[in-house]
Amino acid sequence: MLISSRLKSLLILWCSIGLISGANEKEYECTVRHNTTFSQFEDRFTTCVLKNVNYISGKGLKFSNSTNDIAYNKLKITFIESNVETVPNMFYTFTNLEVLEMNQVGLRNIFQQSFQHASNLRVFHAYENKITTLDAYSFVEAIKLEYLDLSHNKIANINVEAFKGLSKLKELSLIDNRISIIDEQTFEPLKALTWIWLDRNEIKIISLSLFVNNLNLKGMNFNNNKISAFSTILLDKLPQLRFLFLSGNNCTSQNFINTVIQYNANIKKELSSCYAEYRSIVPNEEEKYQLKNVLRDAEKANAQCETDKAALLERLETTRQQLANLQYKNEKPN
């Protein structure tokens, strides 16, 4: 009886493995439909709906020949009623994939290799999933990405290099996650960023340096966090900022809508208690920031000086050679 039980268990295990393997080997086919547009450019796409996909491996999905017929179209792919734990690499097959929707599919992981060959991807929606961490270079090959929605996940940790390569990203939503600490350089690669949503997280401090390189920011949303310290000096660094949402925080519940934020004395007055708390927590940060700027400018000036020096030395040597040639020509007997 013991041997029979073991054989039975092995048989069940073998069948389970076979079922999983079989599921991963299944060929999927698009249901093509008209778009419900997210933005102005999506209405020109073919929309491919993938239903009942069960994907847990790191391999690419297999598609039927009929699906491959649309591979070269401008494409939007939407997963529904599926269980997809990591982003399948479909970008080898669908080279013109520009919009990818993976909402409510149980997505857990985004790896560096998840977006290999995703050079045409412009929009990625992945809200209401189970993502907990954003690793370094998570989206590095999605160089045209403009809209990224990771709201309603469980993100608590963001690697400082998670957004490397996203120089064209315009809008980033991280609403309703578990973010409490953000490294000051996390958003530095996002030079084109215009809107960011960080509502309903656990953020306590907004540092002077957090968005100092995001000069195109028009709107920042921090509603319903735990902010008790806010460096209002940051506002002087953001010339395009017009919308600042801070309701539901510890030191303020003010929202500033459709107004010029930079150098606005009234806004700084409204945030005076937040700024006072910030100064008590990190009293020397502003001085350090100014010194860093001085050091950076000095290093740039020194590098420029070295470049100019090299160019002048090269011109000097050329002039010397020209003079030597002229002297030789003049001294040469006829």
Helices and strands as residue ranges (DSSP letters): H 2-25, E 27-28, E 31-33, G 42-44, E 46-51, E 54-55, E 62-63, H 65-68, E 75-80, E 83-84, E 97-101, G 112-115, E 123-125, E 133-134, E 147-149, E 157-158, E 171-173, E 195-197, E 205-206, E 219-221, E 229-230, G 232-237, E 243-245, E 255-256, H 265-270, H 272-281, H 285-331
